[in-house]
Amino acid sequence: MSKTKITAFLLVLLGAGCASLQPPTSMVKVPDKLKPGANESLAMIVPAKGVQLYECRARTGQAGGYEWAFVAPEADLFDARGKRTGRHYAGPHWESTDGSKIVGTVKERADAPVADAIPWLLLAAKSVGSEGSFSKVTSIQRVNTVGGVAPKAGCSEATAGTPARVNYTADYYFFTAK
């Protein structure tokens, strides 16, 4: 390979490396009610893959009725290169491998634009762990969801207490104060 080609290749790599230092930009279109506050900016996009846990329970206020009740998420979180960087679990909590952790509270929800996918959400976030990548997060959007909805059948008096693990993927958009 010529010296010119090697130099050009290294410049392209350098340019790509510098581009990755830029803040992420959101390409997903969300309903207005799922937009974060004007005083917040997108800090990172974190893909997640895991399960939504449900349990067959007696339906509240309906004698003899049973339904799949949401229990918690269990998912791994990844960076843009696909490396595991944390986990998402009951609370709901998002915990980074650096020890930072946040808990979320649902502010708004909207149906996913694709069938059989859990809703898109906007959550307020509060740090409950040490300093790190998640400690300054103020809001979270759950978007681009696939799967995760409760089973449509199989819940009855005979199966009460039975768990169901439903695969899902989502992108979590983490926002911080400007």
C-alpha positions as CSV (number, residue, x, y, z in Angstrom):
1,M,0.0,0.0,0.0
2,S,1.4,3.4,-0.9
3,K,2.3,6.0,1.7
4,T,-0.5,8.3,0.3
5,K,-3.2,5.6,0.7
6,I,-2.0,4.8,4.3
7,T,-2.1,8.5,5.2
8,A,-5.6,8.9,3.6
9,F,-6.8,5.8,5.5
10,L,-5.4,7.2,8.8
11,L,-7.1,10.5,8.2
12,V,-10.4,8.8,7.6
13,L,-10.0,6.8,10.9
14,L,-9.0,10.0,12.8
15,G,-12.1,11.8,11.4
16,A,-14.3,8.9,12.4
17,G,-12.8,8.9,15.9
18,C,-13.4,12.7,16.3
19,A,-17.0,12.3,15.0
20,S,-17.7,9.8,17.8
21,L,-16.8,12.4,20.4
22,Q,-19.8,14.6,19.3
23,P,-23.0,14.3,21.3
24,P,-25.5,11.8,19.9
25,T,-28.4,13.2,17.8
26,S,-31.9,11.8,18.0
27,M,-33.2,10.6,14.7
28,V,-36.4,9.0,16.1
29,K,-39.7,11.0,15.8
30,V,-41.6,11.0,19.1
31,P,-45.0,12.4,20.0
32,D,-44.8,15.9,21.6
33,K,-45.8,14.5,25.0
34,L,-42.6,12.3,25.0
35,K,-40.2,15.1,24.4
36,P,-37.9,16.1,27.2
37,G,-37.8,19.6,28.7
38,A,-36.3,22.4,26.7
39,N,-33.5,22.7,29.3
40,E,-32.3,19.1,28.6
41,S,-30.1,17.7,25.8
42,L,-29.4,14.2,24.6
43,A,-26.4,12.8,26.3
44,M,-26.4,9.1,25.1
45,I,-28.4,6.5,23.3
46,V,-28.3,3.1,25.0
47,P,-29.7,0.0,23.3
48,A,-31.2,-2.7,25.5
49,K,-32.0,-6.3,25.0
50,G,-33.7,-8.5,27.5
51,V,-37.1,-9.6,28.8
52,Q,-40.2,-8.1,30.3
53,L,-41.4,-10.3,33.2
54,Y,-45.1,-10.9,33.8
55,E,-47.0,-13.1,36.3
56,C,-50.4,-14.6,35.9
57,R,-52.6,-13.1,38.7
58,A,-56.2,-12.7,39.7
59,R,-57.7,-9.6,38.0
60,T,-58.3,-6.8,40.5
61,G,-62.1,-6.1,40.8
62,Q,-63.2,-9.0,38.7
63,A,-64.0,-12.2,40.5
64,G,-62.8,-15.3,38.7
65,G,-60.8,-13.2,36.1
66,Y,-57.0,-13.6,35.6
67,E,-54.5,-11.5,33.7
68,W,-50.8,-11.2,33.0
69,A,-49.5,-8.5,35.3
70,F,-46.2,-6.7,34.6
71,V,-43.5,-7.4,37.2
72,A,-40.2,-6.0,36.0
73,P,-37.8,-5.6,33.2
74,E,-34.5,-7.6,33.0
75,A,-32.2,-6.3,30.2
76,D,-28.6,-5.7,29.4
77,L,-27.5,-2.3,28.2
78,F,-25.0,-1.8,25.4
79,D,-22.8,1.0,23.9
80,A,-22.7,1.8,20.2
81,R,-20.1,-0.9,19.6
82,G,-22.3,-3.6,21.2
83,K,-20.2,-3.9,24.4
84,R,-22.3,-4.5,27.6
85,T,-22.2,-1.4,29.7
86,G,-24.9,-2.0,32.3
87,R,-28.3,-3.4,33.1
88,H,-31.9,-2.4,33.5
89,Y,-34.1,-3.9,36.2
90,A,-37.0,-3.5,38.6
91,G,-37.6,0.0,40.0
92,P,-37.2,0.8,37.1
93,H,-33.4,1.2,37.5
94,W,-30.7,1.6,35.0
95,E,-27.2,0.7,36.4
96,S,-23.9,1.3,34.6
97,T,-20.9,-0.9,35.0
98,D,-19.2,2.2,36.4
99,G,-21.4,2.0,39.5
100,S,-23.7,5.0,38.6
101,K,-27.4,4.2,38.9
102,I,-30.7,6.0,38.3
103,V,-34.3,5.3,39.1
104,G,-37.1,6.4,36.8
105,T,-40.7,7.5,37.2
106,V,-43.0,7.4,34.2
107,K,-44.2,10.9,33.2
108,E,-45.8,10.0,29.8
109,R,-46.5,7.0,27.6
110,A,-47.5,6.5,24.0
111,D,-48.4,3.4,22.0
112,A,-45.5,2.0,20.0
113,P,-45.8,2.7,16.3
114,V,-45.4,-1.1,15.6
115,A,-47.8,-3.8,16.6
116,D,-47.0,-6.1,19.6
117,A,-44.4,-3.7,21.1
118,I,-44.4,-2.2,24.6
119,P,-45.2,1.5,24.8
120,W,-42.8,4.3,24.3
121,L,-42.1,6.2,27.5
122,L,-40.8,9.5,28.9
123,L,-39.5,9.0,32.5
124,A,-38.1,11.5,35.0
125,A,-34.7,10.2,36.4
126,K,-33.0,10.5,39.7
127,S,-29.5,9.4,40.6
128,V,-29.4,6.8,43.3
129,G,-25.8,5.6,42.9
130,S,-22.2,6.8,42.7
131,E,-20.8,9.3,40.2
132,G,-20.5,8.1,36.7
133,S,-22.1,8.0,33.2
134,F,-25.7,7.9,34.5
135,S,-25.4,10.2,37.6
136,K,-26.4,13.4,35.7
137,V,-29.3,11.9,33.8
138,T,-32.6,13.9,34.3
139,S,-34.9,12.2,31.8
140,I,-35.1,9.0,29.8
141,Q,-37.1,8.1,26.7
142,R,-37.8,4.5,25.9
143,V,-38.2,4.3,22.1
144,N,-37.8,1.9,19.1
145,T,-39.4,-0.9,21.2
146,V,-39.8,-4.4,19.7
147,G,-41.7,-7.1,21.6
148,G,-42.2,-7.2,25.3
149,V,-46.0,-7.2,25.5
150,A,-47.8,-9.5,27.9
151,P,-48.9,-12.9,26.5
152,K,-52.4,-12.9,25.1
153,A,-53.4,-16.3,26.5
154,G,-52.4,-18.9,29.1
155,C,-53.4,-17.1,32.2
156,S,-56.1,-18.8,34.3
157,E,-56.9,-19.9,37.8
158,A,-54.9,-23.1,37.1
159,T,-51.8,-21.1,36.0
160,A,-52.0,-18.3,38.7
161,G,-48.5,-17.5,39.9
162,T,-46.9,-18.7,36.7
163,P,-44.2,-16.3,35.3
164,A,-43.7,-15.3,31.7
165,R,-40.5,-13.9,30.2
166,V,-41.2,-12.0,27.0
167,N,-38.2,-10.9,24.8
168,Y,-37.9,-7.2,24.0
169,T,-35.5,-4.7,22.6
170,A,-35.5,-0.9,23.1
171,D,-33.4,2.2,22.8
172,Y,-33.1,4.3,25.9
173,Y,-32.3,8.0,25.2
174,F,-30.6,9.5,28.3
175,F,-31.0,13.3,28.7
176,T,-29.1,15.7,31.0
177,A,-29.5,19.3,31.9
178,K,-28.0,21.7,29.4
